[in-house]
Amino acid sequence: AGGGQSSSHNSSSTPPTPIYYPTPSTPTPATPKPSTPTPTPKPSTPSTPTPKPSTPTPSTPKPYTPPNSNAGSRNRARCRNKNYGQCYNQEHVCPANCPTSCQVDCVTCKPVCNCDYPGAVCQDPRFIGGDGITFYFHGKKDKQFCLVTDPNLHINAHFIGKRNANMGRDFTWVESIGILFDNHRLFFGARKTGTWDDAKDRLSLAFDGEPIFLEETLGSQWSSTSMPQVTITRTSETNNIVVEIPGKLRITAKVVPITDEESRVHNYDITDEDRFAHLDLGFKFYSLTGKVDGVLGKTYRNDYVSRVNMRVAMPVMGGERQYATSNIFATDCLASRFVGGQEETSVETMELASMNCASGMSGRGVVCKR
């Protein structure tokens, strides 16, 4: 193993031929009879025995080995909501189509891919709106775009990317987000990294300009002293958190790299110099108003009708100009609704908080669409 050298002994070579000598006999006290002298045996070369036909030994049947499902290499997830006692803390294996990034739906008690749930922002970036429709918003590398803007909640995303000479756009991913609510600012993002190691934490966190340090243990938690209290909890030892702002939103965030396989399939041309570590995000909103806008936010309006072309393989939403903003905490995008510090409610807010969908998906922060 490991390329080392080893010596071997040839156990099948012919052993040296033994030499036999006659044993002297003791004379018997009787009349000696003439005896025929016994010739001294000569060393003989052992002959190779002729193999005899043997009865074939029946082979023992091997135990059945089921097809390899790669379940052992997949991550596992648990329901962390104590309100669901029958499902709480049960371990589930991530589905095969998202082996490293899933969560448990505590209502159905089943694992679901983080990127297959309303409110998801993942990959290149792939969005699933509040209406359940999947679309892509590419933006531009090294620019910021408004994801959600409401009178007292504003979320921007910073995009990183790589130019493709054969395409008219950048390959892009969401590296970090900035959240404004009341008079507070919450930031979290992925640090730049070369060779990826799951055991190394690549999360960067800050609240109101002060860095947040989270112990690298499952379940470690940080809480703000402000109201509403912001809580950040690790759902694995590294690179995976849940952010809660009571009455406003819940976010799952995971730092992931571009893998060699992804790079090969999509022609990203990613190397170990920069793995383009980015965020896979899942949003759940509790109190959006009827004024909400933004790349993701507008899909939660009751009057929203998607205009993306669903007949193509990659339905793309435009609007870079409308949603571009000057920095991660700026509220200067053309679609901005943010005023800050003043809570607004509406009929839409109350409906959003108690919606039950015919599809079986229900609870706060869910929008039902036909």
Secondary structure, DSSP 8 states (H G I E B T S, - for coil): -TT-------TTS---------------SS----------------------------------------GGGS-EEEB--TT-TTTBT-EEE--TTSTT-EEEETTTTEEEEGGGSTTEEETTTEEE-TTS-EEE----TTEEEEEEEETTEEEEEEEEEEE-TTSSSEEEEEEEEEEEETTEEEEEEE---SS--TTS--EEEEETTEE----SSTT-EEE-SSSS--EEEESSSSSEEEEEETTTEEEEEEEE---HHHHHHHT---BTTB---EEEEEEEES---TT-BSTTGGGGSTT----S-TTSSS-B---HHHHEESSTT---STT-----S-----HHHHHHHT-B-TTS-BSTT-----
